[in-house]
Amino acid sequence: MSETVKYVSAKTLTELGTSLFVKGGLLEEDAQVVAQDLVAANLRGLDSHGVSRIPMYLTRIRKGVVNPNPDIKIENITAAVSKVDGDDGMGFLAGHKAMDEAVRLAGQSGIGLVGVHNSTHYGMAAIYVMEAMKKGFISMAYTNSSPAIPPWGGRTAYLGASPFAAAVPSGNETPYVLDMAMTVIARGKIRLAATNGESIPEGLALDRDGAPTTNASKAFEGVCLPFGGAKGSALAMLMDLLSGVLTGANYGGDVKSLYFDHSEPQNVGHLFIAIKPDLFVSKTEFENRMDDFVRRTKSLPKAQGFDEILIPGEPEERKAAKRLETGIPISLNVIKELEHELARYGLDSLAL
Ligand SMILES: NC(=O)c1ccc[n+]([C@@H]2O[C@H](COP(=O)([O-])OP(=O)(O)OC[C@H]3O[C@@H](n4cnc5c(N)ncnc54)[C@H](O)[C@@H]3O)[C@@H](O)[C@H]2O)c1
């Protein structure tokens, strides 16, 4: 069988992303943050939200709907609440600043709530909650995104795939890191399957005419189905209410498509919550209780076909450890798209 992927190191991909974003007009330090976030998604096995997105982000900068040099402003509202204006820059930059602010507020008030408007697509949501977790805080990240799924009973794309992320630190055991889109699978995974000419399983999407499809390209042009039927649709609505309606960002189908609409900035909204873990019990007791919870969970009897019970985030951590050793498999189609961008900006080919 002919080779369909090349293994590339995280370091090479981060350097590639950084130099492309610098050419796109980002400050070196900002370019590095975005590139690291994308490669972190690749490392965790979420290739749909990794370097395959670079050409799309660069196109959006060139089209003038993403500001490469945003003046991100933080406005403090109360002892526990701040507001962030992302100035239409890369969502990653507003996302990190906002989560930092939520952690700062939580440090002083026990809880920090930060609403973001004028942001754009912020990639893998886990990155922000993992950042708060490294600083010892529990956190949640809400975002809205461009229309991908219909509300239950509807047939046109209206609600975003809008991932919800939450992280709870532990003492010595595996921490909890949830990061899940409201679709059965992330829309980006369907896009990547379309780029790679692959089909998708049944039950994930409908085509433009509302018919079920396994053709990834047709699915990408159509609508994704929410996980859990009406319940997934209800949660997708909450993502839009808390990230869009509440924060002052776009909502109700107004966040423009990343790929198909370059008419105006997206004005995506996010909402970050950070919580100090020692609010009700001491920090040591909290960590002991968390470790105990994880051990109890893992020692439960296993269902048929399962050797172990994993904590959310554990599959991705394992994948990251492996990919740091083997390199990250990048499909030839994605490499071709990246080479095209390198050539456009007069940068050296990856020469893979
Ligand atoms: N920014 C955006 O607008 C946007 C939109 C959609 C998706 N995304 C991103 O796409 C990525 C993929 O999302 P997804 O919904 O396809 O994720 P997924 O279905 O791969 O995983 C969802 C969650 O389930 C957990 N999980 C999976 N298998 C498990 C197991 N065996 N045991 C315990 N836990 C398990 C994972 O750790 C993860 O927390 C995410 O990083 C998300 O943030 C971003």
The ligand as an SDF file (V2000), in Angstrom:
LIG
                    3D

 44 48  0  0  0  0  0  0  0  0999 V2000
  -13.2270   25.7400   18.5260 N   0  0  0  0  0  0  0  0  0  0  0  0
  -14.2540   25.1870   17.9320 C   0  0  0  0  0  0  0  0  0  0  0  0
  -15.1310   25.8760   17.4360 O   0  0  0  0  0  0  0  0  0  0  0  0
  -14.3810   23.6830   17.8880 C   0  0  0  0  0  0  0  0  0  0  0  0
  -15.5540   23.1130   17.3730 C   0  0  0  0  0  0  0  0  0  0  0  0
  -15.7010   21.7340   17.4290 C   0  0  0  0  0  0  0  0  0  0  0  0
  -14.6910   20.9300   17.9640 C   0  0  0  0  0  0  0  0  0  0  0  0
  -13.5490   21.5300   18.4210 N   0  0  0  0  0  0  0  0  0  0  0  0
  -12.4730   20.6770   18.9970 C   0  0  0  0  0  0  0  0  0  0  0  0
  -12.4410   19.4230   18.3550 O   0  0  0  0  0  0  0  0  0  0  0  0
  -11.8550   18.4710   19.2190 C   0  0  0  0  0  0  0  0  0  0  0  0
  -12.5800   17.1420   19.1090 C   0  0  0  0  0  0  0  0  0  0  0  0
  -13.8530   17.1900   19.7230 O   0  0  0  0  0  0  0  0  0  0  0  0
  -14.7410   15.8490   19.8570 P   0  0  0  0  0  0  0  0  0  0  0  0
  -16.0530   16.1940   20.4150 O   0  0  0  0  0  0  0  0  0  0  0  0
  -14.6930   15.1290   18.5470 O   0  0  0  0  0  0  0  0  0  0  0  0
  -13.8880   15.0320   20.9370 O   0  0  0  0  0  0  0  0  0  0  0  0
  -13.8390   13.4550   21.2010 P   0  0  0  0  0  0  0  0  0  0  0  0
  -15.1390   12.8240   20.8510 O   0  0  0  0  0  0  0  0  0  0  0  0
  -12.6060   12.9380   20.5500 O   0  0  0  0  0  0  0  0  0  0  0  0
  -13.6480   13.3790   22.7820 O   0  0  0  0  0  0  0  0  0  0  0  0
  -14.6000   13.8960   23.6940 C   0  0  0  0  0  0  0  0  0  0  0  0
  -14.1850   13.6410   25.1340 C   0  0  0  0  0  0  0  0  0  0  0  0
  -14.3980   12.2680   25.4610 O   0  0  0  0  0  0  0  0  0  0  0  0
  -13.2730   11.7670   26.1650 C   0  0  0  0  0  0  0  0  0  0  0  0
  -13.1200   10.3360   25.8690 N   0  0  0  0  0  0  0  0  0  0  0  0
  -13.0040    9.7630   24.6600 C   0  0  0  0  0  0  0  0  0  0  0  0
  -12.8670    8.4340   24.7910 N   0  0  0  0  0  0  0  0  0  0  0  0
  -12.8820    8.1680   26.1100 C   0  0  0  0  0  0  0  0  0  0  0  0
  -12.8030    6.9760   26.9090 C   0  0  0  0  0  0  0  0  0  0  0  0
  -12.6500    5.7790   26.3270 N   0  0  0  0  0  0  0  0  0  0  0  0
  -12.8720    7.0700   28.2230 N   0  0  0  0  0  0  0  0  0  0  0  0
  -13.0220    8.2760   28.8320 C   0  0  0  0  0  0  0  0  0  0  0  0
  -13.1100    9.4420   28.1440 N   0  0  0  0  0  0  0  0  0  0  0  0
  -13.0490    9.3810   26.8100 C   0  0  0  0  0  0  0  0  0  0  0  0
  -12.0990   12.5280   25.6440 C   0  0  0  0  0  0  0  0  0  0  0  0
  -11.0210   12.5150   26.5720 O   0  0  0  0  0  0  0  0  0  0  0  0
  -12.7120   13.9240   25.4560 C   0  0  0  0  0  0  0  0  0  0  0  0
  -12.6240   14.6560   26.6390 O   0  0  0  0  0  0  0  0  0  0  0  0
  -11.8640   19.0910   20.6080 C   0  0  0  0  0  0  0  0  0  0  0  0
  -10.5450   19.4820   20.9400 O   0  0  0  0  0  0  0  0  0  0  0  0
  -12.7320   20.3240   20.4550 C   0  0  0  0  0  0  0  0  0  0  0  0
  -12.3690   21.3960   21.3140 O   0  0  0  0  0  0  0  0  0  0  0  0
  -13.3760   22.8660   18.4040 C   0  0  0  0  0  0  0  0  0  0  0  0
  1  2  1  0
  2  3  2  0
  2  4  1  0
  4  5  1  0
  4 44  2  0
  5  6  2  0
  6  7  1  0
  7  8  2  0
  8  9  1  0
  8 44  1  0
  9 10  1  0
  9 42  1  0
 10 11  1  0
 11 12  1  0
 11 40  1  0
 12 13  1  0
 13 14  1  0
 14 15  2  0
 14 16  1  0
 14 17  1  0
 17 18  1  0
 18 19  2  0
 18 20  1  0
 18 21  1  0
 21 22  1  0
 22 23  1  0
 23 24  1  0
 23 38  1  0
 24 25  1  0
 25 26  1  0
 25 36  1  0
 26 27  1  0
 26 35  1  0
 27 28  2  0
 28 29  1  0
 29 30  1  0
 29 35  2  0
 30 31  1  0
 30 32  2  0
 32 33  1  0
 33 34  2  0
 34 35  1  0
 36 37  1  0
 36 38  1  0
 38 39  1  0
 40 41  1  0
 40 42  1  0
 42 43  1  0
M  CHG  2   8   1  16  -1
M  END
$$$$
